[in-house]
């Protein structure tokens, strides 16, 4: 790495140069429901293109989760952006990912980005596993970054030091609780807790869950831990609780990981996942609106996406201002 210490990982709500979608195709797990998912991707694409450029990555790819195989970008005023290419290994070798893992180098070589390429393919890191406030604090979950088949035998402390080095962070806040049924990612933070302006944390709550729900206690413990977090200035975070959708099941009766935390912030708007549950959908939009009062809220029906165990944010990767080349 040849960059100074003024680089940082911008917050998602900062000005963007565009968003990447890796498009579904017949050689992915979307094949049995391709028309349905293409309708959803088309809706996402239209809403993004109203507000900023869109980079659509076509086949070949193993799958379409741009959040986890896309570049993580650092910026520095007056300097070239740094495009960090980390290893994606199918969330701990659960799924094939060789083609996904090669996408960044290919599309960088095609000239779609302004910035310096950094090879970090010896370290597994998915974009959905981290959140940045843009001011030196990185949030992540221990259940994901310490999960098997990612970065063993590195310890938690060693992983934290790498995150601070690679992402130019002052500190890492680890969330040690939070369980969603049906989650393949081992607890990505973007399904559980999101950072917003003015030191606001939006998080999935457990208050509406039955006592017998296997998610309830771990989400309660997550909420209690969030109450102990402090900003760099030593102040408690503003906490906004998101509702949990009513359970949604697949055709085999297995619960899917529906969550309202998986929203995407873009220029002038927030794209918000909904699940055809009008009361809860509206409640979630109202909470997100409290965190982003100056942005339009756009509801996107994500019942198709969760059939493959992701949601809206998982499908996308935003790029800060000055990164995506104008075509």
N, C-alpha and C positions, 0 to 999 in steps of 0.2 A: 504494500500500500504506500502510495506517495501522495498523501494529502495532509493538510494541516488540521489543527484541532478546532477550527471554526465550522466544520461541517456538522450537520444535524439531520435527524429524521423528522421531516415536517409532520405536523398534525394533519389529519385527513381533511379538515375543514379549511385549510389554507388554499389559495388559488391553484387551480389545476390546469395542465395543458392537455389533458385527455384521459380516457379510460380504456383499458383493454378488456375485450371479451374474447375468450377462446371458444370458437363456435362449435356447437354439437354436430356430430355427424354419425353416419351409420356404423362406423367401426368403434364406437364408444358404447358404454352401458346404456346410453339413451336410445339405442336402436329400437326397442319395442314400443317406445312412446315418442318417437322423433317429432312427429307433427305437433304434439302437445307441447314439448319443450321448446321447439322452434317458435311457437306462438309467444311463449313467455320471453324468450330471448329477443324476439322482435319488439316486444313492448319495452323491454329494458333499453334496447338500442335506440328506439325512437325518442324516449325520454332523455337519454344522455345526449343524443345528437342535437336536441333543442338548445342545449346549454354549453356544450364543449365538444371537441373532436373525439372520435371513436376509432380505436384500432381494433379491427376484427382479425383474429388469427385463425386461419383455416386449417384443414387437415394437412399434414399428419399430427395427431396428438393421441395420447392414451385416453385422455379425458378432458374436461373443460373447466377445471377449477383454477382460474387465472390468479386468484388470491394467493394460492399456495405454490404455483410454479413461476409466477411473474417476478420481475425485478423489484427489489426493495431499494428505494432511491433516497440518497442523501443530497442535500443542497448546501451551498455556501455562497453568500453574496459576492459577486464578482469573479466566481470560479465556475468551472465546468461541473455539472452534476456528476455524482458517482452512482453508477448502476451496479448494485450488488447482486450477484448471481449465486444464490445458495443452493445446496442440494435439496431436491425434492425426491423422496423415496416412497411415495404412496402411503404417507402417514405411518411410518414405521414398518415398511415392507408388507403392508396389508394388500396392496394392489400394484399391478405393473405401472411403472412410471418412467421408463427409460426415454421414451419419446418426449414426454412432458419436460423432463429434466434437460433436454437438449434445445428446447424452444428458444430460450433467451438468447443464446449465442447466435442461433440462426436468424432471428428477427433483428438482432443488433447488427449483424453483418449485412443485412439487407438495407440498412440505413434509416431505420424508423426512429432512432433516438439520437438526441443531442446529449453527450456525456461520455465519461470514461467508464469502460467496462472493468469490473473487478471480479475476479474468479475466487469464489469461496465454496467451491464444490466439494471441499473436504469437510463441510459442516452442514448438518441438516437444520434448516430453518424455514418454516412456512409463514407466509404473510399473515395468515389468520391466527397465528399463535402469539402475535405481539400487537400492542397498541402504543402510540407515542403521543405525548402532549405537545410536542414540538419545542419543548424547553428543557429537554435533558432527562425526562423520566420515561422509562419503558415499563409497561405492564405486561405480565405474562402469567401463565399457569404452570405450577410445578407438575401437575399430572400429565401435561403434554410434553414439556421440554425434558422431563426426566423419564419419559416412557421408554419401554424397550425398543431396541433397533433404531434409535435415532442417533444419539451421540455418545453412547457408552464406549469406553469406561470413564468418560469425563464426569466429574462430580458436579453438584449444583453450583458450588463456588467457581469451578473452572468454567462452566457454561456461562455464569453471570459475567465473569471477566471477559469472555469472548464477546458477549452481547455488548458490553460497554465499549470494548475496543472497536468492534466492527460498526456499531451504530452510533458511535460518538456520544454515548449516554453518560450522564452523571451517576445514575442509579437505576436499579431494577427493583420494582415492587412485584413480589411473587404472590399470586393468589393460590391458596392451598386447598380450596374446596370449590365445588361446583360440578354437578353431574347432570347430564341430559341423556335420557333414554334414547337409544338408537344412534348415538354419536360415534362416528368412525375416527374422529381426529384425536381422541384422548383428551378432549377438553379445550378446544381452541377458545381463546379469550373472546373472539368476535362473535361467539354464540352466547356469551355469559355477561361480559362487562365491557362497556365502551366509554371512552373518554370524550368529553365535549368541552366547548369553551368555558372559561371562568371556573376551572377546576371542578367540573361536574362529572360525575360518574353515573351512567345509566346501567342498570343491572337487572337481571332476571330475578323476580321475587318468588317466594314460596308460599305466600300467605293464602293463596286461593287453592292450594293443593290439599288433597286429603291426607290425613296423618299416615295412611298406609302407602302413600305414593313413595316409591324408592328414591325420588329426586328431592323430596321435601327437606330432609335433615341436612343434606350436604349444601343445598342452596341457602338454608337458614344460617349455617356456619359461614358460608361465603359472605352473606350480608353482615354478620357480626365482624368478620375480618375487615371488610371494607370500612366499617365505622372506626377502626383503629388506624387507618392510613392517614398520613399527613402530607401536605404539599411540601415543596422545598422550603417554603416560608414558615412551616410548622403549623399550618391551619388544617382543620378537617376538610375533607372534600364535601361538596354538595352532592347528596345522593338522591337519585330519582329512580324509583322502582317501576320496572316494566311488568305487566301481567304475563302470566304463562298462558299460551293457547290451550284450549281443551285438547286432550289427547287425539292424535291422528294416527291411524294404523295403516300398514300396508296390506296387501292382499293375503299375506300369510299371518296376519294378526300381530305383527311386531310394531311397536311404537316408533314413530318417526321423530327426528329431533327438530320439531318446529320451535322457532324462537323469534321474538320481536327485536332482539338485540342485533340481528344480522342486517342492519340497514346500511346504506351507502350514502355518504355525504359527497355531493358534487357542487359545482359552481351554481349558487343560487337556489339549491334544492336539496332535499333528502329523499332518496328513494326508499320506501318503507315496505317491508314484507307484510302481507296480510294472508289470512287463511280461511276466508269466507265464514268468519265468526264475527258478525257485525259489532256486537257490543265490545268484545275484547279488542278487535281491530281498531275501533275508534278510541278506546281507552289508550292503547299503545301509541297511536298517532298523537294523541293529546300530550302524553308524557314526552315523546320525542320533540314535539313542538315547544315544550317548555325549555328544552336544552338548545334548540335552534330557532328562536323566535323570529329571526330575520330571513328564514328560508321557506320556500314552498315545500309542502309535504305531498309527495306523490306516492299513492298506494299501488303496489304491484302484487298481484295474486301469485303467491309462491307455492301453491299446493303441488304444482308439477315438480319444482326443484327439489322439494324435500323428499320426493320418492327416491332420489339418489343420495339422501342423507346430507344435503347442504341447503343453503338458502341464498338470498340475493347477494349479500356481501361476498360470499364464497366464490361467486361466479365472476367477480370483477377485480381489477387492480387499477387504482388511480395513479397518475403521474403528476408530480408537482409542476408548477409553472416553468416553462423553458426546457422541458425534457422531451416531450413527444414532438417529432418533426412535423411541420405542416406539409401535407401532401399536395 
